[in-house]
């Protein structure tokens, strides 16, 4: 599970207020015609570098052979100017096509743009997202902030257990990402209020960027949003947002002749109970959509309604979005009799006393896939070159176990499915790992907390090997509707635990805007990160630093081969920083008298002095 960021990246570069205003204006139906000014501003471009750098694919090169490492050493001002020039005369470079094998033997095509094009896409994404978030439907869960598969599963559980909707319309779109109509997409963006013609032309150019296939051929697409592009998930949600609202208009948002009282639920959603009661007395077909990217389910009250909805949705997708439905994978499922697969889970309605409850499992395909991944990783552990390599492979194995448990724990029978995997894994462990032991030192607090009581825990060379079969189910929870990254109240839930002083936040914005000549964009970005990680305090004294006291120190100096990477930087007070580099005894004594160090502080300084190849004091 990823660590919760101390502050949102938007706030590092003081873009949060801009995005908040865009979101509020979009909520009020404002039309946006001057978005390029925001897209091209320096703070937005710096923020884009930070976000792209944090992506797993930032080290993957495009057709030009460059990756994020070729950007990070650029001067920060030159980096901003380069991106601004690119946006002023935008011409995308060809996209590199790679094919990823799918479990069924087929291959999923991915398009990898050049690193500069990815930064440009990120700049655009940051501005478009608040506009779209204000217009997206509440049951759209994929590739959105504060939304996840857990939220989608919580919605499904509610439909089955509370609303007793046991007929599901499964619709599988043929090659959705490869068949998006470009003209239709641009019109949908126009209807959302995105009417900056320059920006729309840039997006259209991105969509029509030439693709270099694995065999070297070049094709020019006339449809589709290539998977792998940073902007593609948002564009996909824009396309299907129309479907979400069309489904809602057929039942839950159907206007009534009279006005009825509505309230606000504890999670921030609107309580429309009175309206729903009225709608149930009509002949309208009750239906609710739950969507995650292009994977969606429509829940209905009875078979007759579900059959009619199935036909209507197929026709609507064809006529409205020019998308074809895969008839082999699309059908109507009675959850009382059959399982329905969604996001790697199998769902079924099982009668318990007088009510129906959800019975859920990991899909057979997912069980097979995860078993294979863990088996392959155990082979890597066995053939590790040395102790360090073995430790690295064990950590990777454990992280895979954590990932499986954190994602699939919302299945009611997750323990049964994981024990099936454990049965196979046990055989592999005992056959391939000769030094496997039952006793050892756990070391990690996380492993001790979550797996320390398990009798299945094993050790290799003293390192713990987490048991895949030791897991407990958890009920999926709705995210509070009030949580929103683009409103002040929506951010309170995250900010309430922060230890930041108001002055430190102001300083953070100031150092983010600073330009230091001959310093790389990597240094300037990591400098901001370190300040945020230390809550604006000196790493030695623990004192909150004033703006003129903030110094960023290279632990291993650059003249000795030190880099600008995050782990080689630390925020210090100006006096402490000068003391670390001081070599004259008079200057050292003067700073020692000024700072008044205790033993712990002195040990830290000596550690930094040693790394800088200076004598201890």
Secondary structure in CASP SS format (residue, H / E / C, confidence):
PFRMAT SS
TARGET T0000
AUTHOR 0000-0000-0000
METHOD secondary structure of the structure
MODEL  1
X C 1.00
X C 1.00
X C 1.00
X C 1.00
X C 1.00
X C 1.00
X C 1.00
X C 1.00
X H 1.00
X H 1.00
X H 1.00
X H 1.00
X C 1.00
X C 1.00
X C 1.00
X H 1.00
X H 1.00
X H 1.00
X H 1.00
X H 1.00
X H 1.00
X H 1.00
X H 1.00
X H 1.00
X H 1.00
X H 1.00
X H 1.00
X C 1.00
X C 1.00
X C 1.00
X C 1.00
X E 1.00
X C 1.00
X C 1.00
X C 1.00
X H 1.00
X H 1.00
X H 1.00
X H 1.00
X C 1.00
X C 1.00
X H 1.00
X H 1.00
X H 1.00
X H 1.00
X H 1.00
X H 1.00
X H 1.00
X H 1.00
X H 1.00
X H 1.00
X H 1.00
X H 1.00
X C 1.00
X C 1.00
X H 1.00
X H 1.00
X H 1.00
X H 1.00
X C 1.00
X C 1.00
X C 1.00
X C 1.00
X C 1.00
X C 1.00
X C 1.00
X C 1.00
X C 1.00
X H 1.00
X H 1.00
X H 1.00
X H 1.00
X C 1.00
X C 1.00
X E 1.00
X H 1.00
X H 1.00
X H 1.00
X H 1.00
X H 1.00
X H 1.00
X H 1.00
X H 1.00
X H 1.00
X H 1.00
X H 1.00
X H 1.00
X H 1.00
X C 1.00
X C 1.00
X C 1.00
X C 1.00
X C 1.00
X C 1.00
X E 1.00
X E 1.00
X E 1.00
X E 1.00
X E 1.00
X E 1.00
X E 1.00
X C 1.00
X C 1.00
X C 1.00
X C 1.00
X C 1.00
X E 1.00
X E 1.00
X E 1.00
X E 1.00
X E 1.00
X E 1.00
X C 1.00
X C 1.00
X H 1.00
X H 1.00
X H 1.00
X H 1.00
X H 1.00
X H 1.00
X H 1.00
X H 1.00
X H 1.00
X H 1.00
X H 1.00
X H 1.00
X H 1.00
X H 1.00
X H 1.00
X H 1.00
X H 1.00
X H 1.00
X H 1.00
X C 1.00
X C 1.00
X C 1.00
X C 1.00
X C 1.00
X C 1.00
X E 1.00
X C 1.00
X C 1.00
X C 1.00
X C 1.00
X C 1.00
X C 1.00
X C 1.00
X C 1.00
X H 1.00
X H 1.00
X H 1.00
X H 1.00
X H 1.00
X H 1.00
X H 1.00
X H 1.00
X H 1.00
X H 1.00
X H 1.00
X H 1.00
X H 1.00
X C 1.00
X C 1.00
X C 1.00
X C 1.00
X C 1.00
X E 1.00
X E 1.00
X E 1.00
X E 1.00
X E 1.00
X C 1.00
X E 1.00
X C 1.00
X C 1.00
X H 1.00
X H 1.00
X H 1.00
X C 1.00
X C 1.00
X E 1.00
X H 1.00
X H 1.00
X H 1.00
X H 1.00
X H 1.00
X H 1.00
X H 1.00
X H 1.00
X H 1.00
X H 1.00
X C 1.00
X C 1.00
X E 1.00
X C 1.00
X C 1.00
X H 1.00
X H 1.00
X H 1.00
X H 1.00
X H 1.00
X H 1.00
X H 1.00
X H 1.00
X H 1.00
X H 1.00
X H 1.00
X C 1.00
X C 1.00
X C 1.00
X E 1.00
X E 1.00
X C 1.00
X C 1.00
X C 1.00
X C 1.00
X C 1.00
X E 1.00
X E 1.00
X C 1.00
X C 1.00
X C 1.00
X E 1.00
X C 1.00
X C 1.00
X C 1.00
X C 1.00
X C 1.00
X C 1.00
X C 1.00
X C 1.00
X H 1.00
X H 1.00
X H 1.00
X H 1.00
X H 1.00
X H 1.00
X H 1.00
X H 1.00
X H 1.00
X H 1.00
X H 1.00
X H 1.00
X H 1.00
X H 1.00
X H 1.00
X H 1.00
X H 1.00
X H 1.00
X C 1.00
X C 1.00
X C 1.00
X C 1.00
X C 1.00
X C 1.00
X C 1.00
X C 1.00
X C 1.00
X C 1.00
X C 1.00
X C 1.00
X C 1.00
X E 1.00
X E 1.00
X C 1.00
X C 1.00
X C 1.00
X C 1.00
X C 1.00
X E 1.00
X E 1.00
X C 1.00
X H 1.00
X H 1.00
X H 1.00
X H 1.00
X H 1.00
X H 1.00
X H 1.00
X H 1.00
X C 1.00
X C 1.00
X C 1.00
X C 1.00
X C 1.00
X C 1.00
X E 1.00
X E 1.00
X E 1.00
X E 1.00
X E 1.00
X E 1.00
X C 1.00
X C 1.00
X E 1.00
X E 1.00
X E 1.00
X E 1.00
X E 1.00
X E 1.00
X C 1.00
X C 1.00
X H 1.00
X H 1.00
X H 1.00
X H 1.00
X H 1.00
X H 1.00
X H 1.00
X H 1.00
X H 1.00
X H 1.00
X H 1.00
X H 1.00
X H 1.00
X H 1.00
X H 1.00
X H 1.00
X H 1.00
X H 1.00
X H 1.00
X C 1.00
X C 1.00
X C 1.00
X E 1.00
X C 1.00
X C 1.00
X C 1.00
X C 1.00
X C 1.00
X E 1.00
X E 1.00
X E 1.00
X E 1.00
X C 1.00
X C 1.00
X C 1.00
X C 1.00
X C 1.00
X E 1.00
X E 1.00
X E 1.00
X C 1.00
X C 1.00
X E 1.00
X E 1.00
X E 1.00
X E 1.00
X E 1.00
X E 1.00
X E 1.00
X E 1.00
X C 1.00
X C 1.00
X E 1.00
X E 1.00
X E 1.00
X E 1.00
X E 1.00
X E 1.00
X E 1.00
X E 1.00
X C 1.00
X H 1.00
X H 1.00
X H 1.00
X H 1.00
X H 1.00
X H 1.00
X H 1.00
X H 1.00
X H 1.00
X H 1.00
X H 1.00
X H 1.00
X H 1.00
X H 1.00
X H 1.00
X H 1.00
X H 1.00
X H 1.00
X H 1.00
X C 1.00
X C 1.00
X C 1.00
X C 1.00
X H 1.00
X H 1.00
X H 1.00
X H 1.00
X H 1.00
X H 1.00
X H 1.00
X H 1.00
X H 1.00
X H 1.00
X H 1.00
X H 1.00
X H 1.00
X H 1.00
X H 1.00
X H 1.00
X H 1.00
X H 1.00
X H 1.00
X H 1.00
X H 1.00
X H 1.00
X C 1.00
X C 1.00
X C 1.00
X C 1.00
X C 1.00
X H 1.00
X H 1.00
X H 1.00
X H 1.00
X H 1.00
X H 1.00
X H 1.00
X H 1.00
X H 1.00
X H 1.00
X H 1.00
X H 1.00
X H 1.00
X H 1.00
X H 1.00
X H 1.00
X H 1.00
X H 1.00
X H 1.00
X C 1.00
X C 1.00
X C 1.00
X E 1.00
X E 1.00
X C 1.00
X C 1.00
X C 1.00
X C 1.00
X C 1.00
X C 1.00
X C 1.00
X H 1.00
X H 1.00
X H 1.00
X H 1.00
X H 1.00
X H 1.00
X H 1.00
X C 1.00
X C 1.00
X C 1.00
X C 1.00
X C 1.00
X C 1.00
X E 1.00
X E 1.00
X E 1.00
X C 1.00
X C 1.00
X E 1.00
X E 1.00
X E 1.00
X C 1.00
X C 1.00
X C 1.00
X C 1.00
X C 1.00
X C 1.00
X C 1.00
X C 1.00
X C 1.00
X C 1.00
X C 1.00
X C 1.00
X C 1.00
X C 1.00
X C 1.00
X C 1.00
X C 1.00
X C 1.00
X C 1.00
X C 1.00
X C 1.00
X C 1.00
X H 1.00
X H 1.00
X H 1.00
X H 1.00
X H 1.00
X H 1.00
X H 1.00
X H 1.00
X C 1.00
X C 1.00
X C 1.00
X C 1.00
X C 1.00
X C 1.00
X H 1.00
X H 1.00
X H 1.00
X H 1.00
X H 1.00
X H 1.00
X H 1.00
X H 1.00
X H 1.00
X H 1.00
X H 1.00
X H 1.00
X C 1.00
X C 1.00
X C 1.00
X C 1.00
X C 1.00
X C 1.00
X E 1.00
X H 1.00
X H 1.00
X H 1.00
X H 1.00
X H 1.00
X H 1.00
X H 1.00
X H 1.00
X H 1.00
X H 1.00
X H 1.00
X H 1.00
X H 1.00
X C 1.00
X C 1.00
X C 1.00
X E 1.00
X C 1.00
X C 1.00
X C 1.00
X C 1.00
X C 1.00
X C 1.00
X E 1.00
X C 1.00
X C 1.00
X H 1.00
X H 1.00
X H 1.00
X E 1.00
X E 1.00
X E 1.00
X E 1.00
X E 1.00
X C 1.00
X C 1.00
X C 1.00
X H 1.00
X H 1.00
X H 1.00
X C 1.00
X C 1.00
X C 1.00
X C 1.00
X C 1.00
X H 1.00
X H 1.00
X H 1.00
X E 1.00
X E 1.00
X E 1.00
X E 1.00
X E 1.00
X H 1.00
X H 1.00
X H 1.00
X H 1.00
X H 1.00
X H 1.00
X H 1.00
X H 1.00
X C 1.00
X C 1.00
X C 1.00
X H 1.00
X H 1.00
X H 1.00
X H 1.00
X H 1.00
X H 1.00
X H 1.00
X H 1.00
X H 1.00
X H 1.00
X H 1.00
X C 1.00
X C 1.00
X C 1.00
X H 1.00
X H 1.00
X H 1.00
X H 1.00
X H 1.00
X H 1.00
X H 1.00
X H 1.00
X H 1.00
X H 1.00
X H 1.00
X H 1.00
X H 1.00
X C 1.00
X C 1.00
X C 1.00
X C 1.00
X C 1.00
X C 1.00
END
